Amino acid sequence: MTRRREPIYTAAIAAGRTLFGLWRIKRTVTGAENLPSSGGAVIAMTHFGYLDFALVEWATWLHNRRRIRFMAKKSVFDKPAVGWLMRGMRHIPVDMKAGADAYRAAVDALRAGELIGVFPEAGVSASFSVRALKSGAARLAAEAGVPIIPVSIWGGHRLMTKNRRIGFTERFGIPVSFAFGPAIRVDPGADVRETTSRLRDELQELTDACQRAYPVDGTGQWWQPRDLGGTAPTPEEAAAADVERARRRDASADG
């Protein structure tokens, strides 16, 4: 299939590859053959770090030169330079208070053969464990008649993540593992809750496999989940911190 030229997206990918090359990121990819070479699909990813979207696009582009259209908060598009780039790369803005337009745009793009990237946890998991998922990925796949490709990224949070300042030089030589799982086929009448539960189980299995094979011992490290010997917040602690952060943000907005 001949794909049209997209100079802004091509330039962004080149910039990302240059940065990851500068940092000497040690990339390990399994299951890349599960990425479709053509046709629409929902790319459903774990979300432990802020660069996950760029890392997954990097791995996907190196495998089959396909572009992913990510669904992102509308506030990102409202920033002058970043918004221009996001629109130039045909990503989809999501108004968190009125998401119907974004949902429809994503369904249309999927039916047109695009890859749509979503983070079904709806935010970065500060515990570095897979949280409960929102049902959007399952609903998009069912309505558009496309599969879901589950993807786990492990190690990317050591580059940039929530509640942690990471020095530029600390990012050098970080191993980042990618695991692309088999396609989850979603029938139009499928139970959305059941599909979402299946997706979460698959993401957890992929993450477990990445963690077992990770070449660096995370014992006592901030980036390792508590139940694996690290010092990251527990899921309960991370959830409580998110609630408090939202409370302070709402109070500030009211004031």
C-alpha positions as CSV (number, residue, x, y, z in Angstrom):
1,M,0.0,0.0,0.0
2,T,1.3,3.4,-1.0
3,R,1.2,5.9,1.9
4,R,1.1,9.6,1.4
5,R,4.1,11.7,2.5
6,E,3.7,13.4,5.9
7,P,6.8,15.6,6.3
8,I,5.9,16.8,9.9
9,Y,5.4,13.2,11.1
10,T,8.6,12.1,9.3
11,A,10.5,14.9,10.9
12,A,9.1,14.1,14.4
13,I,10.1,10.4,14.0
14,A,13.6,11.5,12.9
15,A,13.9,13.7,15.9
16,G,12.8,10.9,18.2
17,R,15.2,8.4,16.7
18,T,18.0,11.0,17.1
19,L,17.2,11.5,20.7
20,F,16.9,7.8,21.5
21,G,20.1,7.2,19.7
22,L,21.9,9.9,21.6
23,W,20.7,8.3,24.8
24,R,21.9,4.9,23.5
25,I,18.5,3.3,24.4
26,K,18.9,-0.5,24.4
27,R,15.7,-1.6,22.6
28,T,14.3,-5.2,22.9
29,V,11.2,-6.0,20.9
30,T,9.1,-9.2,21.0
31,G,5.9,-9.9,19.0
32,A,6.3,-7.1,16.4
33,E,4.9,-9.5,13.9
34,N,1.6,-9.0,15.6
35,L,1.5,-5.4,14.2
36,P,-0.7,-5.4,11.1
37,S,1.0,-4.3,7.9
38,S,-2.2,-2.7,6.7
39,G,-5.7,-1.9,7.9
40,G,-7.0,-0.3,11.0
41,A,-6.2,-1.4,14.6
42,V,-6.4,-0.1,18.1
43,I,-2.9,0.0,19.7
44,A,-3.6,-0.3,23.4
45,M,-0.6,0.4,25.5
46,T,0.5,0.3,29.1
47,H,1.3,3.8,30.5
48,F,4.2,4.0,33.0
49,G,6.1,6.9,31.4
50,Y,5.5,10.1,29.5
51,L,7.5,9.0,26.4
52,D,5.6,5.8,25.9
53,F,3.8,7.1,22.8
54,A,7.1,8.1,21.2
55,L,8.8,4.9,22.1
56,V,5.9,2.7,20.6
57,E,5.8,4.8,17.4
58,W,9.6,4.4,17.2
59,A,9.3,0.6,17.5
60,T,6.4,0.4,15.1
61,W,8.1,2.6,12.5
62,L,11.3,0.5,12.6
63,H,9.2,-2.6,12.1
64,N,6.8,-1.7,9.2
65,R,7.0,2.1,8.7
66,R,3.4,2.6,9.9
67,R,2.3,5.8,11.7
68,I,0.1,5.8,14.8
69,R,-2.5,8.5,15.4
70,F,-2.6,9.0,19.2
71,M,-5.6,10.2,21.2
72,A,-4.4,13.0,23.5
73,K,-5.9,15.6,25.9
74,K,-7.2,18.7,24.1
75,S,-5.0,20.8,26.4
76,V,-1.9,19.5,24.7
77,F,-3.3,20.8,21.3
78,D,-4.0,24.2,22.9
79,K,-0.2,24.9,23.3
80,P,1.1,26.9,20.3
81,A,4.1,24.9,19.1
82,V,3.1,21.5,20.4
83,G,-0.5,21.8,19.2
84,W,0.8,22.6,15.7
85,L,2.9,19.5,15.7
86,M,0.1,17.3,17.1
87,R,-2.3,18.5,14.4
88,G,0.4,18.1,11.7
89,M,0.8,14.5,12.7
90,R,-3.0,14.0,12.6
91,H,-3.4,13.0,16.2
92,I,-6.8,13.3,17.8
93,P,-7.6,15.8,20.5
94,V,-9.8,14.6,23.3
95,D,-12.0,16.9,25.4
96,M,-12.2,15.1,28.7
97,K,-15.6,16.6,29.4
98,A,-17.1,16.0,26.0
99,G,-15.4,13.1,24.2
100,A,-18.0,12.3,21.5
101,D,-16.2,14.1,18.7
102,A,-12.9,12.5,19.5
103,Y,-14.5,9.1,19.6
104,R,-16.2,9.6,16.2
105,A,-13.0,10.8,14.7
106,A,-11.1,7.8,16.0
107,V,-13.7,5.4,14.6
108,D,-13.6,7.1,11.2
109,A,-9.8,6.9,11.2
110,L,-9.9,3.2,12.1
111,R,-12.3,2.4,9.3
112,A,-10.1,4.3,6.9
113,G,-7.2,1.9,7.9
114,E,-5.3,3.9,10.5
115,L,-3.6,2.7,13.6
116,I,-5.1,4.5,16.6
117,G,-3.0,4.6,19.8
118,V,-4.7,4.7,23.2
119,F,-3.7,4.4,26.8
120,P,-6.7,2.5,28.3
121,E,-5.5,3.2,31.9
122,A,-6.3,6.9,31.2
123,G,-3.1,8.3,32.8
124,V,0.4,7.3,33.9
125,S,0.5,4.6,36.5
126,A,2.8,5.8,39.3
127,S,2.9,2.4,40.8
128,F,4.3,0.9,37.5
129,S,1.6,-1.8,37.6
130,V,-1.3,-2.2,35.2
131,R,-4.3,-0.5,36.6
132,A,-8.0,-1.0,35.9
133,L,-8.8,0.0,32.3
134,K,-11.4,2.3,30.7
135,S,-13.6,0.6,28.1
136,G,-12.7,3.0,25.2
137,A,-10.3,0.6,23.4
138,A,-12.9,-2.2,23.3
139,R,-15.7,0.1,22.2
140,L,-13.6,1.7,19.4
141,A,-12.5,-1.8,18.1
142,A,-16.1,-3.1,18.2
143,E,-17.6,-0.2,16.4
144,A,-14.9,0.1,13.8
145,G,-14.6,-3.6,13.2
146,V,-10.8,-3.7,13.9
147,P,-8.6,-5.7,16.3
148,I,-6.9,-4.5,19.4
149,I,-3.1,-4.9,19.6
150,P,-2.0,-4.9,23.3
151,V,1.4,-3.4,23.9
152,S,3.6,-3.3,27.0
153,I,6.5,-0.9,27.4
154,W,8.9,-1.6,30.2
155,G,11.9,0.7,31.0
156,G,10.6,3.7,29.3
157,H,9.5,5.2,32.6
158,R,13.1,5.4,33.5
159,L,13.4,8.2,30.9
160,M,10.6,10.4,32.0
161,T,7.7,9.7,34.3
162,K,5.3,11.0,36.9
163,N,6.5,12.5,40.2
164,R,10.2,11.9,39.4
165,R,12.9,14.2,38.3
166,I,15.3,12.3,36.1
167,G,18.6,13.9,35.0
168,F,19.5,14.0,31.3
169,T,22.6,11.8,31.8
170,E,20.6,9.3,33.9
171,R,18.8,8.3,30.7
172,F,21.9,7.0,28.9
173,G,22.0,3.3,28.1
174,I,18.6,2.5,29.6
175,P,17.1,-0.8,28.4
176,V,13.6,-0.5,27.1
177,S,11.5,-3.6,26.3
178,F,8.5,-3.7,24.0
179,A,6.1,-6.6,23.9
180,F,3.4,-6.7,21.2
181,G,0.7,-9.2,22.0
182,P,-1.5,-11.2,19.6
183,A,-4.5,-9.3,18.1
184,I,-7.7,-9.4,20.2
185,R,-10.6,-9.8,17.8
186,V,-13.7,-7.9,18.8
187,D,-17.1,-8.8,17.4
188,P,-19.6,-5.9,16.9
189,G,-21.8,-7.4,19.6
190,A,-19.0,-8.3,22.0
191,D,-19.4,-7.6,25.7
192,V,-17.3,-4.5,26.3
193,R,-16.6,-5.3,29.9
194,E,-15.4,-8.8,29.0
195,T,-13.2,-7.5,26.2
196,T,-11.7,-4.9,28.5
197,S,-11.0,-7.5,31.2
198,R,-9.3,-9.7,28.6
199,L,-7.2,-6.7,27.4
200,R,-6.1,-5.9,31.0
201,D,-5.1,-9.6,31.6
202,E,-3.1,-9.6,28.3
203,L,-1.3,-6.3,29.2
204,Q,-0.4,-7.7,32.6
205,E,1.0,-10.9,31.1
206,L,3.0,-9.0,28.6
207,T,4.3,-6.7,31.4
208,D,5.2,-9.6,33.6
209,A,7.2,-11.2,30.8
210,C,9.0,-7.9,30.2
211,Q,9.8,-7.5,33.8
212,R,11.1,-11.1,34.1
213,A,13.4,-10.7,31.2
214,Y,14.6,-7.2,32.0
215,P,18.4,-7.1,32.1
216,V,18.7,-4.8,35.2
217,D,17.9,-5.9,38.7
218,G,15.3,-3.5,40.1
219,T,15.6,-4.5,43.8
220,G,15.4,-1.4,45.9
221,Q,15.0,0.9,42.8
222,W,12.4,3.6,42.5
223,W,11.3,2.4,39.1
224,Q,10.5,-1.2,40.3
225,P,7.0,-2.0,41.6
226,R,6.8,-2.6,45.3
227,D,5.7,-6.2,45.0
228,L,8.8,-7.0,42.9
229,G,11.2,-5.6,45.5
230,G,11.3,-2.0,44.4
231,T,10.3,1.2,46.2
232,A,7.6,2.5,43.9
233,P,4.3,3.5,45.5
234,T,1.8,0.6,45.9
235,P,-1.3,0.9,43.6
236,E,-3.3,2.0,46.6
237,E,-0.8,4.7,47.5
238,A,-0.6,5.9,43.9
239,A,-4.4,6.1,43.7
240,A,-4.6,8.1,46.9
241,A,-2.0,10.5,45.6
242,D,-3.9,11.0,42.3
243,V,-7.1,11.7,44.3
244,E,-5.3,14.3,46.4
245,R,-3.7,15.9,43.3
246,A,-7.1,16.2,41.6
247,R,-8.5,17.7,44.8
248,R,-5.8,20.4,44.9
249,R,-6.2,21.1,41.2
250,D,-10.0,21.6,41.6
251,A,-9.5,23.8,44.6
252,S,-7.0,25.9,42.8
253,A,-9.4,26.2,39.8
254,D,-12.3,27.3,42.1
255,G,-10.1,29.8,43.8
